[in-house]
């Protein structure tokens, strides 16, 4: 699973990436510091199943009953107006971002960078302009894809060589868009029964914008929120918007790694390690962090990642095990793994995700919380612990 970080230059994408993945990447106060996409592993958080069973286990991905679930995060090249026409690094940007299942648009909510990504005084640029321009770039990209092929699609439909849904989905297959997603938008906009030859530009543009929203959901990371003079501006943003401070998260993670403080991503504060002597500059920085926490309840980074996976994508966590009584794998490790699946996924879907051979020989599954046998068509719930019973083991 891949989450894309996007936005114009110098809004803090690379800092967000570094804070979320604890990976050092190039950052600088000029456009296109990021040329090639940075790819790393970040973690979303959910209650570990160990809480339900009231058991203790040694797993570095379980921290005091909170399970850390790895996801792929990609920080792509800086975006400028006209990217869909190839301006700046536009073609590369769109190609890097196309496979992302959800997009995090990092916005300088404090207005300290102009539309081209150059530094300016706080509050002298309208961040709403950035929100609009990035949405427009993606919408125009989608519109261009469909309009280039529209005459061919209408001929295919007219000659009954293809259904409209299939014809459109085929053109967007490179973005991972499925037939059913196209069908949903066609029905929502009452276009399913209209001959495509009768569509006007407005029909095409409205359809494509809705398709983009449904298939590439976007979360606004209102970065530099600690510098923003009036956070009420976020109320004017229609997408999901969450205030954040990537620099603060990065500072806290580095201080934790150095043993100066105790902090877990998503916490609403930190504790200073009394056994550690803190130099004056670092103490000053931590004092500043406390003032930031008084303005925004957390750094926002973890909340954004969690929202992307569990709210925008509606994914659930499931724990597959091989021993339903001890909740272990074949090596005796308790609750060794966590899988992210779409809501309404079935036990058979889980088997397919684990291994093709296990799915091929699927007999039934066991819900380890209820001790009940369940069928392959049984829908799974968030936090389920499941044993798959199969005639075949993984290859």
N, C-alpha and C positions, 0 to 999 in steps of 0.2 A: 504494500500500500504506500502511496506516495502523496505527500502534501507539498504544494508549491508555494514558495515565498515570492511575492511579486510587488512591484511598486516602482516609482521613479528612483533616480540615483540619489544616494546620500540621505535616505530617510531612516536608515538603521536596519536594513535587511540583513546585512552581514553580521551586525552585532546581535540581532535576534537569533540568527543561525548559530553563532558562536555560543550564546547563552543557552540555547536549547539543546545543543549537541555536545557542548564542551569541546569543540573543535576550533583550533586557531585558523582563521582565514584572513586574507588581506582585507583591510578596511582603510578608507581614506576619505578626505573631504573634497573629492572631485568626482565627476561622472565616470562611470564604467570602471570603478575599482575592481568589480567582479566582471571578468571577461568570460571565463569558462564557468559552468555551473558548479557550485559546491554541493556535494551530496553527503549527508551524514545521518546518524541515527539519533532520534529524540525519543522521548517516552511520554505516553499518556498514562493517566492514573485511574485506578478503579479499586474498590474494596476487594481484597484478596479473599478467595473462598475459605481460607483458613479461619476467618472470623466466624463463618457459619458453623464450622465443626469445632470451634474453640480448641484449635491445636496449634502447636508451635512447630516450625520447620525452618531449616537453614536454606535460604534462597536469597541470593543477592538482589533479586528483582522483587522481593517482598520486604518492605520497610515498615515495620510496626503495623502490619495488617493492610498496608497500601501496596497494591500490585503495580509495578512499572511494566508497561507493555510497549515494546519497541515499534517505532514507525519510521519510514524513510522521509527525510526532509530535504528539499532541494531549493537552494538559493540561486536564482537565475540572474542573468545579466540585467543591468539597469535599463529601465524602460523610458522612452521619450515619446512625445506626441508624434503620430505618424508611423508608429512601429509596424502597423499592419500593412503599410506601404513599403516596408523595408528600411525605414529611417533608423539611424543609430544602430543598435544591435537587434533591431526588431525581429527580423526573420529568425535569428538564433533564439531570441527570447521566447517567441511563440512556439517554436519547435521544442524547446526544453520544457515549457510549461504544459504542453498539450496532454501529456500522460498523467498529470496530477488529477487526483480524484476530488480534491477540494483545494481551494486557493486561499491563502492568507495574504491580504493586501496590506502591506505595512505603510501607514500614512504618518507623515510628520504633523501631528495634530496641533503642535505649537506654532506651525507656520514659519519655521526657520530655514526653509529651502524653497527656492522659486521653482517654476514648472520644469526647468531644465536641470534641477538638482544643485544649483549654486547656493552657497550659504548667504543668508540675509538675516537682519535682526528679527528677534522673536515677534511673532504676531503680524508680520508684514506680508504674509502670503495666506490666501484662503485655502485651507486643506480640503474644502468641499470640491474645489476645482480638480484636485488630484484624484479624489474618489470618482468623479464624473469622467475624467479623461481615461483612466484605466479601464473602467467599465466600457467606455465607448470603443477603446482599442480592441477589446475582446469581442464586443458586439460586431464591429466592422469586419473583424477577421472572419467570424462566423458568416456574416452576410456575404462577404466576397466568395467564400467557399461555395455557398448555395447558388448565388447568382451566376457564377461561372458555368454551372452545370444545369441551370434551370431549364433551358430549352431542350436539352437532352432528356431530362427527367420527364418533361411534359410529353415528349414524343414516345418515350417508353410506356407511360401510362396510357396514352391515347391508342397505342398499338397493342395494348394489353400484354406487353412483355414484362411489365413490373407493376407492383402496387405502389401507390404514392409513398406509403410508410417505408417500404423496402428501398425505393429509389433514393429517398432522403437519407436514410440510415447508412446506406452504402457510401455516400459522399462524406459522411462524418465518422466513418469507421476508424480512421486514424486517430481520432480523439477519444476512442473508447465508448462512443455513444451507441446505445442498443436500440433495436427496433421498437421495443415497448416504450422507451422514453420518448421517441418521436411520436408514437401513437398517442401517448398521454397528452402531449402538447397540442396535437392536431384536434383531439376531442375537446380539450379545454377551451380552445379558441374557435370551436365550431367550424373547422376547416376540413373536416374529414369527408364531407359530402360535396364539397365545392370542387369543380374541375380545376386542376392546377393551371390550365390555360386562362382561367378567369381571375387568377390571383393578380393583384396589383403590387406595386413596390411596398405599400404599407402593410399588406398581408404578409409578405416575405419578411420584412424587417421586424414586425411584431412577433411573428412565429419564431424567428431566430433568436431574438432577445429572450423570449421565454424559455427556449431550448437551452440557451447558455446558462440561465439562472438555475434550471433544473439539473443540468448535467455537470456544471462547474460551479458549485456553490461557493460564495465568496464571503469571507469574514474580514472585517476591517479591524486591523490591529492599530489602535490609536496611540502610536508610539510618541515618546517624549511628553507623555501626559503630565509628568512632574513639572515641565516648563510651561505648560499651556496656561494662559491667563484666565480662560473661561471654558471649562469642560462641558458647559451646556451646548456647545456647538455640536456635540455628538448626537444630540436629539434630532438634528436635521439630516442625519444619515439613515437611509431606509434599510440598508443591509444590517446584519448583526455586527455590532461594534463593541469592542472591549478596550478600555484604557490600559496602557502598559508602559513600562520603562525597561527597555532591553538592556541599557547600560547598567541599571541597578541590579537586574538579575545576574548579569555577567560578573559584576563586582562581588555579589553575595556568593556566587558559586566559587569564585577564586578564593575568597576569604574562608569558605568552608574547607576547600581543598588544602589550604595552608594551616588548617586547624585553629584558626582565630575565632571562628564562630560555629554554632550548630544551626544549620538551615537546610530545609528540604524545599525543593521547588514547589511553589503554590502556597507556602506558609505565609501568614499575615504578619510575620515578624521574625526575629532571630534572637539567639541567645549567645552572649559573649562567653568564650571559654576562659574562665577565671584563672586557669593555670598558665595562660599564654600572656606574655608581655606584648602590648600593642603599641607600636610606634605612633607618634603624634599625628602624622599625616593619615594613617589608616584609621585612627580613632575619629579624626575629623570627617573622613569619608563615611564611616558608619553612623556618625551623628546626623549627617545629611540624609542618609537612607531612612532614618527614623522620621525625619520631616516628610519624606516622600510617602512613607506608609500612612502618615496622617492625612495625606491628600488622596491617595488611591490605596484601596485595602490590601493589594498585593502587587507584585511586579506585573501581573497579568499574563506572563508568558505561558505558564502552565494552564491557566484558564482558557486561553486561546486554543492551545493544542487539544485540550479535552473537548472543548466546544466543537472544534472541527470534526473530530472523530465520532463523538457520541451524540451530538445534536444535529450537525449539518449532514453527516453521512448516516446517522441512525444505526451505528454499529453496536453490537453487543459482545461481551466477553464470555468465552466458554473454556472450561478447563478439561481437556481430554486426559484420561488416565487408563492404565492397563489393569490395575487391581482395584476393584470397586470397594473393597473393604478397607484397604490400607491407603487408598488414594495415591498410589505410586505408579511410576513407570516400571519397566522390567529390571531396572537397576536399583529400585527401592527408593528413588527420589520422590518426596511428597510434593504433589501439585507442581510438577516440573515445568509445565508449559501453559501458555494462554493463547487462545486464538481469537481474532477479531472476525466476526461474521455479520452480514446484513441482518436486520430484523426480519423475522419470519423464516430464517434459515431452519432447515430440518436436520435431524440426526444423520440422514444420508449425505446432506451437504457437508457436514463436519467430517464424515468419513472420506469424502472426495478430497477435502482440503488436507487431510492427514496423509493419505497415500492412495493412489489409484487402485492398487491391489486390494487394500482393505475395503474400499468401496465396491469393488467387483464381487467380493465374497461376502458382502454385508448380510447378516442374518437379523440382528436387532441391536438395540442399545440399552444401556441401563442408566437411569437417572440416579446418581449416587446420593443425592440428598433425600430422595423419597424411597430409594431401594426398589423402584418399580421398573419393570421391563417396558421399553417404549419402541414403537415402530420407526421405520425409516422416514415416514412422513410426519412424525411428531415435530411440531415447532419448538425450537429451543428458546430459553429465556436467558436474560442477562444474568451472569454469575453461575450458570449451570455447570455441574461437574458430571462428565459423561464418559462411560466406557462403551466402546464399540466392540461388538461381538461379530467376528468374521471368520469365514472358512479359510481365508488367505491372510498371511502376514505380509508386512511391507517388504518389498524386494531389496 
